[in-house]
């Protein structure tokens, strides 16, 4: 963790989320998890720990981050291109939204794909014929509490469909 300056990363994470067990669980298990906590409490950092686990244990697998709003997707893209896209990680972080659709080669080569529910739903519906969809190790759904709103059914389809895919390595982190 190279983005914390004053405290060790572990101390910072413990103070943000308040649960040493949650930190250990995100890095040492493949359990699906729903993280509900106030704004600024470290929910995204818990997702990042799960992302680091995928990078370490399943380096050929993709991470899919689903943001309900393009603005949130762009915020994550900007942040993660700095944190994940530069040394020492050098991971390819790619946007897939209504504003930007990358070419197939870029999708295949990407390590982290930041997308909106509608875009990912459209792509993942034909998952049997799309290798990059079958190559997902982690699905992060941000703002999962929006299930009860207009776009909720699309988010629900994504979350439920991944539990039925025959892809044993996928696990999910859902943030509210």
C-alpha positions as CSV (number, residue, x, y, z in Angstrom):
1,X,0.0,0.0,0.0
2,X,1.9,3.0,-1.3
3,X,-0.8,5.6,-0.9
4,X,-0.7,6.1,2.9
5,X,2.0,8.4,4.2
6,X,1.7,8.9,8.0
7,X,0.5,5.6,9.3
8,X,1.2,2.1,8.1
9,X,-1.4,0.9,5.7
10,X,-2.6,-1.7,8.2
11,X,-3.1,1.0,10.9
12,X,-4.9,3.2,8.5
13,X,-7.2,0.4,7.4
14,X,-8.0,-0.7,10.9
15,X,-8.9,2.9,11.8
16,X,-11.1,3.4,8.7
17,X,-13.1,0.2,8.9
18,X,-12.6,-0.7,12.5
19,X,-12.4,-4.4,11.9
20,X,-9.1,-6.3,11.7
21,X,-11.1,-9.4,10.8
22,X,-12.7,-7.6,7.8
23,X,-9.2,-6.7,6.4
24,X,-8.0,-10.3,6.8
25,X,-11.1,-11.7,5.3
26,X,-10.9,-9.5,2.2
27,X,-7.3,-10.6,1.5
28,X,-7.3,-14.2,2.7
29,X,-10.6,-15.6,1.5
30,X,-12.8,-15.8,-1.6
31,X,-16.0,-15.2,0.4
32,X,-18.6,-12.9,-1.2
33,X,-19.2,-9.9,1.0
34,X,-21.6,-7.0,1.4
35,X,-20.0,-4.0,3.0
36,X,-22.4,-1.4,4.4
37,X,-20.9,1.5,6.2
38,X,-21.0,5.3,6.3
39,X,-19.4,7.5,3.6
40,X,-15.6,7.8,4.2
41,X,-15.3,4.7,6.3
42,X,-13.1,2.7,4.0
43,X,-15.5,0.6,1.9
44,X,-13.7,1.2,-1.3
45,X,-10.4,0.3,0.4
46,X,-11.9,-3.1,1.4
47,X,-12.7,-3.6,-2.3
48,X,-9.1,-2.6,-3.2
49,X,-7.8,-5.3,-0.8
50,X,-9.9,-7.9,-2.7
51,X,-8.5,-6.5,-5.9
52,X,-4.9,-6.9,-4.6
53,X,-5.8,-10.5,-3.7
54,X,-6.9,-11.2,-7.3
55,X,-3.7,-9.6,-8.7
56,X,-1.6,-11.7,-6.4
57,X,-3.4,-15.1,-6.6
58,X,-5.1,-14.9,-10.0
59,X,-3.0,-12.6,-12.1
60,X,-4.7,-13.6,-15.4
61,X,-8.2,-12.8,-14.0
62,X,-10.0,-9.5,-14.5
63,X,-11.6,-7.3,-11.9
64,X,-14.9,-5.7,-12.9
65,X,-16.0,-2.6,-11.0
66,X,-19.6,-1.6,-11.6
67,X,-20.5,2.0,-10.7
68,X,-24.1,3.2,-11.0
69,X,-23.1,6.6,-12.3
70,X,-20.7,7.6,-15.1
71,X,-19.3,10.3,-12.7
72,X,-18.4,7.7,-10.1
73,X,-16.9,5.4,-12.8
74,X,-14.7,8.3,-14.0
75,X,-13.7,9.1,-10.4
76,X,-12.6,5.5,-9.9
77,X,-10.9,5.4,-13.3
78,X,-8.8,8.5,-12.5
79,X,-7.9,7.2,-9.0
80,X,-7.1,3.7,-10.0
81,X,-5.1,4.7,-13.1
82,X,-2.8,6.5,-10.6
83,X,-2.7,3.8,-8.0
84,X,-2.9,0.6,-10.0
85,X,-1.8,1.7,-13.5
86,X,1.7,2.8,-12.5
87,X,4.7,1.0,-11.0
88,X,4.9,-1.2,-9.1
89,X,1.6,-2.7,-10.3
90,X,1.4,-1.5,-13.9
91,X,-2.2,-2.8,-14.3
92,X,-4.4,-1.8,-17.2
93,X,-7.4,0.1,-16.0
94,X,-10.1,0.6,-18.6
95,X,-13.4,2.5,-18.8
96,X,-16.5,0.9,-20.4
97,X,-19.4,3.4,-20.2
98,X,-21.8,5.1,-22.5
99,X,-19.1,7.7,-23.1
100,X,-16.3,5.3,-24.0
101,X,-16.3,1.8,-25.5
102,X,-12.8,0.4,-26.0
103,X,-11.9,-2.0,-28.8
104,X,-12.0,-5.8,-28.2
105,X,-8.2,-6.1,-27.9
106,X,-8.1,-3.5,-25.1
107,X,-11.0,-5.3,-23.3
108,X,-9.1,-8.6,-23.5
109,X,-5.9,-7.1,-22.2
110,X,-7.4,-5.0,-19.4
111,X,-6.8,-6.0,-15.8
112,X,-9.5,-3.8,-14.3
113,X,-12.6,-2.8,-16.1
114,X,-14.7,0.1,-14.7
115,X,-18.2,0.0,-16.1
116,X,-21.8,0.9,-15.6
117,X,-24.6,-1.6,-14.9
118,X,-26.2,-1.2,-18.3
119,X,-23.0,-1.6,-20.2
120,X,-21.9,-4.7,-18.2
121,X,-25.3,-6.3,-18.4
122,X,-25.3,-5.9,-22.2
123,X,-21.8,-7.5,-22.5
124,X,-22.2,-10.2,-20.0
125,X,-25.5,-11.6,-21.3
126,X,-23.6,-13.5,-24.0
127,X,-20.8,-14.5,-21.6
128,X,-20.4,-18.0,-23.2
129,X,-19.0,-16.4,-26.3
130,X,-16.9,-13.7,-24.7
131,X,-13.6,-14.9,-23.2
132,X,-13.0,-11.7,-21.4
133,X,-16.3,-12.1,-19.5
134,X,-15.4,-15.7,-18.6
135,X,-12.0,-14.4,-17.3
136,X,-13.4,-12.5,-14.3
137,X,-12.0,-13.1,-10.9
138,X,-13.7,-10.4,-8.9
139,X,-16.9,-8.4,-9.4
140,X,-17.2,-5.2,-7.3
141,X,-20.7,-3.6,-7.3
142,X,-20.7,-0.1,-5.8
143,X,-23.8,1.6,-4.4
144,X,-25.6,-1.7,-4.2
145,X,-28.3,-0.1,-2.1
146,X,-29.7,1.3,-5.4
147,X,-31.3,-2.0,-6.0
148,X,-34.6,-0.4,-4.8
149,X,-34.5,2.4,-7.4
150,X,-35.1,2.7,-11.2
151,X,-31.8,1.0,-12.2
152,X,-32.1,-1.7,-9.5
153,X,-33.3,-4.5,-11.8
154,X,-30.2,-4.2,-14.0
155,X,-27.9,-4.3,-10.9
156,X,-29.9,-7.3,-9.6
157,X,-29.6,-9.2,-12.8
158,X,-25.8,-8.7,-12.8
159,X,-25.4,-9.8,-9.1
160,X,-27.7,-12.8,-9.5
161,X,-26.3,-13.9,-12.9
162,X,-22.8,-14.3,-11.5
163,X,-24.0,-16.7,-8.8
164,X,-25.3,-18.9,-11.6
165,X,-22.4,-18.8,-14.0
166,X,-20.2,-21.9,-14.0
167,X,-17.1,-19.8,-13.2
168,X,-15.7,-21.1,-9.9
169,X,-13.2,-18.3,-9.4
170,X,-15.6,-15.4,-9.3
171,X,-16.4,-13.7,-6.0
172,X,-18.0,-10.4,-5.3
173,X,-17.7,-7.4,-3.1
174,X,-20.8,-5.3,-2.9
175,X,-20.6,-1.9,-1.4
176,X,-23.4,0.3,0.0
